Amino acid sequence: MKAGKKITVIGGAGAMAKAIIKDMVESKDISEIVIAARNGKEANRFANELKSKPETKAKLSAVALDVYDHDKLVETIKDSDAVIDATHQSCGFTVAKGVVDAKVNGCALGSHYVYAKEIIEKLDKLAKDAGITYLVSAGAMGATGIMAKYLANKMDEAEEVHISMPIFRPIALSPALVDLFVSEMISTTTLIYEDGVLRKMPPFSGKEEIEYPEPFGKQTVYYFTSCDPLTIPMAIKGLKHVYCKVTYYPDYTEMLKTCCDVGFCSATPIEVGGQKIIPKDVFKELLLRRPVEKGREMVKFAIRVKVSGRKNGWKVERILYTLFLPFEGEKEGPETRATGEPGSIIVQMMARGNMKEKGAMGPESCIEPNEFMAEWSKRRGVEIYESCIENRKM
């Protein structure tokens, strides 16, 4: 990356955005980082905190920004070399439209498939006309697509991508984590790509047992909402299936399944004692009041990506295990690192301006997987293991 690159982080007062910024400030190739957030005061406080650290190389500035003020959004980012959106997914299309109108390369940290689909369908042509690239995911789920492409590139023909994640984390650390815990597995729009067709699946379907490296062991996983089934087939031609599955601590998952079965995860108001309540809101509030169990204070997180296909006429399976475990003196929790660090790597790659593919897409369609994997493996606390099984006739 040439000196003088400027990157803007939208939603920069949130935990994931801060993880992106903390990873970027040590890069000698970035001259300036703009932290844009609705909470301008917190963004400014965070910028000043980082300025005082000797490892910070980039110039830091903060600006208060309401992403729904389109003109100010465009004005804020128009002279950036790349932009990353770390706001809530519901803001995704609004931010993406601003990035495209500003004619700047950009990406979203993560997108529910509904928002990703809207961005691709409505903004792809506009992005191409503007000569820019916009990626609908660049966090942990963006990394999974790149990992799948990395493995598929080693085959003559890829047929199936299977992504799964055991996430061992406390429930009650923050409202955002509680919201993720409730929403990831009970969404009515869980998506799979099966026999070349996108299908919606009900909560807690696709039950499967998978063996992971320690400390996870054998875990039962279920389908969860991701934009990977939407975007990965766009990048890896000929795929028949793409599945994404997740689980938490087994007792957490069972609790969530039971509460979902009895209606506690419903967003439809019901009347209780003459008052209207939303069961899902009550459930979240009760979880927030739940103390963190002893021995489960630290987050442990893993990603498994398996690609099945053929090489030289033989059936082959390639698997990547990426483990994110706590380490002494770490600045971020493993799950935060697993999301923020890929975002940092991808937006820096975008700032180089060498994306050949223009338009709106998933990162696996334009990010060079070997370059990404090599950079990601340098991060402390990231352990990546690759295995290959070939089925040959003797």
Order of alpha helices (4+ residues) and beta strands (2+ residues): beta-alpha-beta-alpha-beta-alpha-beta-alpha-beta-alpha-beta-alpha-beta-alpha-beta-beta-beta-beta-alpha-beta-alpha-beta-beta-alpha-beta-beta-alpha-beta-alpha-beta
